[in-house]
Amino acid sequence: MKGHFWQTIFFVIFWNIIISVMFVVIIFILEIIAFFSLRQLMGNTMALSIFIASFGFLVIPSAARRNQIQHKLNELITPEN
């Protein structure tokens, strides 16, 4: 049973590292795509504004949804007196 504890710790750390590396690679790829997209839009300020605003429409609702989920989880975790 002692080995099972350390094996669990190893797998948790291993998967956290793998997921973190995947996020870094994905963000790097998205930055390259955004760089090439923005380079073409730099001459047109209206197109650049629309491009930047479109990311806001994607990020803000997902952040609100994440906060809503976190609130529900806190309600489930916190015991009622």
N, C-alpha and C positions, 0 to 999 in steps of 0.2 A: 504493500500500500504506500510506502514512502516514495517509491519511484513514480507512482501515479501522480503525486502532488507536483513533483519537479517536471514531469512530462507535460502536465497541464500548464504550468508556468511557461515552459519553453514554447508550447504551441501558441499561447496567448501573445507572447512577445514576438514570435515569428510572424504570425498573421498580422499583427499591428504594423510591423516593419514592411511587410509585403503590401498592405493596403496603403501605407504612407508613401511608399515608392511609386505605386500606381497613380496616386493623386498628383504627385510631383510631375510624373511623365505626362499625365493628361493635361495638367495646367500648362506645362511647357508647350505641348502641341497646340493648345488653344491660343496661347500667346503668339505663336508663329502664324497661325491662321489669322488672328486679329491684326497682326502687323501687316500682312499682305493685303488684307481687306481695307484697313485704314489708310494705307499708302495710296490706294486708288481713290479714296474718298477725300483726301486732303485738299484737293482743289475746289471741292463743292461743300461749303459749310452747312448747307441745309441737309444734304445727304449724310454728312458726318453727324449732325445733331440727331437725325432720325435713327441712325445706326446705334448711337450711344443710348438714346432713350429706349430703344427696343430691349436692351439688356436690363434696364430698370424695370420694365414690365415683366421680365422673366424672374428677376431676383427678388423683388419686393413681395409678390404673392407667395413665393416659396419660403421666404423668411417668416411671413405671417403664418403660414401653415405649420412651419416648424415650431413657432411659439405656441400655437394652438395645441399641437401634439404634446409639447413639453408640459403645458398646463394640465392636460388630461393625465399625463403620467404622474405629475406631482399630486394630483387628486387621488390617484390610485395608491400611491406609495404612502402618503400621509394618512396616518390612522385618525379616524374621527373620534372625538371624545363625547 
